Amino acid sequence: MSQERVPIAVIGGSGLYEIEGVEIIDEVEVDTPFGKPSAPIKIGKLGDRRIAFLPRHGVHHELNPSQVPYRANIWALKKLGVFWIVTASAVGSLQEEIVPGHFVIPDQIIDKTYQRANTLYDELTVHVGLSHPFNPMLRDVLIEATKAVGLTVHERGTYVCMEGPAFSSVAESHMHRQWGAHLIGMTAQPEARLAREAEMCYATVALPTDYDVWYERDEVDVAEVLRVLKQNGDNVRRVLAEVIPAIPLEKEEECDAYHACAGAIVTHPDAISDEVRKKYAPVLSKYL
């Protein structure tokens, strides 16, 4: 495995490492306490910046949203030295003004998942704050990059993360709208929570592909979803080519995610075994 630190990661569909100007220089397998990540991680370079690329659903999209090894993915990126995580996620729109093909940089989330392991810390009690699940510092970079490319971007939005893999019922879709939500998706949780637990700066580019089932039609047309997603592919790559050079690497310690676990460990130090300390050293060494 390459020893040089990789500070930036992009998580999304396979192919997102095909960004103009990015040279793929390595591919690494990373072992974690939670098993293997979704796929081998590609390491790329844009100028003097090293980037890790991880297809969330596997190389051939073989993992449905409930099967994604979220803990292994976050842990593997942490081991590589990643702090800044940019993700891309296909979503449904719950608001008429958010037209399929637009971009959204969500700022809030509602977690409706129920099958997924949602903490890195099975042997400790760690209560991180998640008031801003999508980091404001990184969100600003994504917003400005999307504007620079000339795309229509919605600068805020609440993302409902459902379990899936089936789409919503009509009643659920209307309920989510009544909650004031803007987007419905299946992958931002527990990804955002785990990134916070790992003291990593996390934000998402959400790509609306459809209007869910509240608007005009009472079922999601998967073929149409795939068509819009393909259309968005080039735009996502253009945005990421702007994002990567603009991430403020020098401000890592100024980002609140850098200190997310400070004061969050409730377990008494005397109750934490050497084995547990060793397991969590890649994340919590400065506190244990």
Secondary structure as UniProt FT lines:
FT   STRAND          8..12
FT   TURN            14..17
FT   TURN            20..21
FT   STRAND          23..28
FT   TURN            33..34
FT   STRAND          41..46
FT   TURN            47..48
FT   STRAND          49..55
FT   TURN            56..61
FT   TURN            65..67
FT   HELIX           70..79
FT   TURN            80..81
FT   STRAND          84..93
FT   TURN            96..97
FT   TURN            100..101
FT   STRAND          103..104
FT   STRAND          108..112
FT   HELIX           136..149
FT   STRAND          153..154
FT   STRAND          158..162
FT   HELIX           170..178
FT   TURN            179..180
FT   STRAND          183..185
FT   TURN            189..190
FT   HELIX           191..197
FT   TURN            198..199
FT   STRAND          201..210
FT   TURN            212..214
FT   HELIX           222..246
FT   HELIX           249..254
FT   HELIX           256..259
FT   TURN            260..264
FT   HELIX           269..271
FT   HELIX           274..279
FT   HELIX           281..284
FT   TURN            285..287
//
